[in-house]
Amino acid sequence: MFMTVQGVGELTALSFKAGVDQPQRFAKSKSVGARFGLTPSRYEAGEIAYDGRISKCGDGSVREHLYEAANATLNNTKKWSWLKAWAMEIAKRRGMEKAKVALARRLAEVLHRMWCDGTTFQWQRTAA
């Protein structure tokens, strides 16, 4: 089921499944990316406040596998999906490295939603 997503292989699927363990622990799929440290860290001191690099909390091997899946999706595949198109739009605005991290976070959300629903990856977005 997980390997229907572009760029996700056996190791990524196994490490994600082992890292999440029970999908019911997360109320929303958006919170899965934060569990693996794929959200920006926040720095606040006095009047200064800014977002830094990714927080790197949580399981590092799952984060590494999700990042490698994002890298494979953007660099090694010729077939386009809505997920790759979304990441390429970010790459145009912010750069390829930030797009890879954003895609890794989005992959975590998609994989969690697929696991909860029991569905496979949809290559084209369908109108609701």
C-alpha positions as CSV (number, residue, x, y, z in Angstrom):
1,M,0.0,0.0,0.0
2,F,2.7,2.5,0.9
3,M,4.9,1.6,-2.1
4,T,2.2,2.9,-4.5
5,V,3.5,6.4,-3.6
6,Q,6.1,7.8,-5.9
7,G,9.6,7.5,-4.4
8,V,8.7,5.3,-1.5
9,G,10.4,1.9,-1.3
10,E,10.5,-1.0,1.1
11,L,12.8,0.6,3.6
12,T,10.8,3.8,3.7
13,A,7.6,1.9,4.1
14,L,8.9,-0.3,6.9
15,S,10.6,2.5,8.8
16,F,7.5,4.7,8.6
17,K,5.2,1.9,9.8
18,A,7.6,1.1,12.7
19,G,8.0,4.8,13.6
20,V,4.3,5.5,13.7
21,D,3.3,2.1,15.2
22,Q,-0.4,2.9,15.7
23,P,-2.0,5.4,13.3
24,Q,-4.7,6.2,15.8
25,R,-2.2,8.0,18.1
26,F,-2.4,11.0,15.7
27,A,-5.7,12.9,15.6
28,K,-4.6,14.7,12.4
29,S,-2.3,13.6,9.6
30,K,-0.6,17.0,9.7
31,S,0.9,16.2,13.1
32,V,2.9,13.2,11.8
33,G,5.6,15.3,10.2
34,A,6.2,17.1,13.4
35,R,6.7,13.8,15.2
36,F,9.7,13.1,13.0
37,G,11.2,16.6,13.3
38,L,10.3,17.8,9.9
39,T,8.9,21.2,11.1
40,P,10.9,24.4,11.6
41,S,12.3,25.0,15.1
42,R,11.2,28.3,16.7
43,Y,13.6,30.7,18.3
44,E,12.2,33.4,20.7
45,A,14.2,35.7,23.0
46,G,12.8,39.0,24.0
47,E,11.6,40.9,21.0
48,I,13.4,38.5,18.5
49,A,11.4,35.6,17.1
50,Y,12.1,33.6,13.9
51,D,11.8,30.1,12.5
52,G,15.0,28.2,12.2
53,R,16.0,24.9,10.5
54,I,14.1,21.7,11.1
55,S,13.8,20.6,14.7
56,K,15.3,17.1,14.2
57,C,13.3,15.7,17.2
58,G,11.9,12.2,16.9
59,D,13.1,9.2,15.0
60,G,16.0,10.2,12.8
61,S,15.9,7.0,10.6
62,V,12.3,7.7,9.6
63,R,13.2,11.3,8.9
64,E,16.2,10.2,6.8
65,H,14.1,7.7,4.8
66,L,11.3,10.2,4.2
67,Y,13.9,12.7,3.0
68,E,15.5,10.1,0.6
69,A,12.0,9.3,-0.7
70,A,11.4,13.0,-1.4
71,N,14.8,13.2,-3.1
72,A,14.1,10.2,-5.3
73,T,10.7,11.7,-6.2
74,L,12.1,15.0,-7.3
75,N,15.4,13.9,-8.9
76,N,15.0,10.3,-10.2
77,T,11.5,9.9,-11.5
78,K,10.2,11.1,-14.8
79,K,6.6,10.4,-14.1
80,W,4.6,13.4,-12.7
81,S,2.1,13.3,-10.0
82,W,0.2,16.0,-8.1
83,L,2.8,15.5,-5.2
84,K,5.8,16.1,-7.5
85,A,4.1,19.1,-9.1
86,W,3.4,20.6,-5.6
87,A,7.0,20.2,-4.6
88,M,8.3,21.7,-7.8
89,E,6.2,24.8,-7.2
90,I,7.9,25.1,-3.8
91,A,11.3,24.6,-5.4
92,K,10.7,27.5,-7.8
93,R,9.9,29.8,-4.9
94,R,12.2,28.6,-2.1
95,G,14.8,26.3,-3.6
96,M,15.2,22.6,-4.0
97,E,16.5,21.8,-0.5
98,K,13.5,23.3,1.2
99,A,11.2,21.6,-1.3
100,K,12.7,18.2,-0.4
101,V,12.0,18.8,3.3
102,A,8.5,20.0,2.6
103,L,7.9,17.0,0.4
104,A,9.2,14.7,3.1
105,R,6.7,16.2,5.6
106,R,3.9,15.9,3.0
107,L,4.9,12.3,2.3
108,A,4.4,11.6,6.1
109,E,1.0,13.1,5.9
110,V,0.0,11.2,2.8
111,L,1.3,7.9,4.1
112,H,-0.5,8.3,7.4
113,R,-3.8,9.2,5.7
114,M,-3.4,6.2,3.4
115,W,-2.8,3.9,6.4
116,C,-5.9,5.2,8.2
117,D,-8.2,5.0,5.2
118,G,-6.7,1.8,3.7
119,T,-6.4,3.4,0.3
120,T,-3.7,3.5,-2.4
121,F,-2.0,6.6,-3.8
122,Q,-4.0,8.6,-6.3
123,W,-1.6,9.9,-9.1
124,Q,-4.1,12.5,-10.2
125,R,-6.1,14.8,-7.9
126,T,-9.8,14.2,-8.4
127,A,-12.4,17.0,-8.0
128,A,-14.4,16.5,-4.9
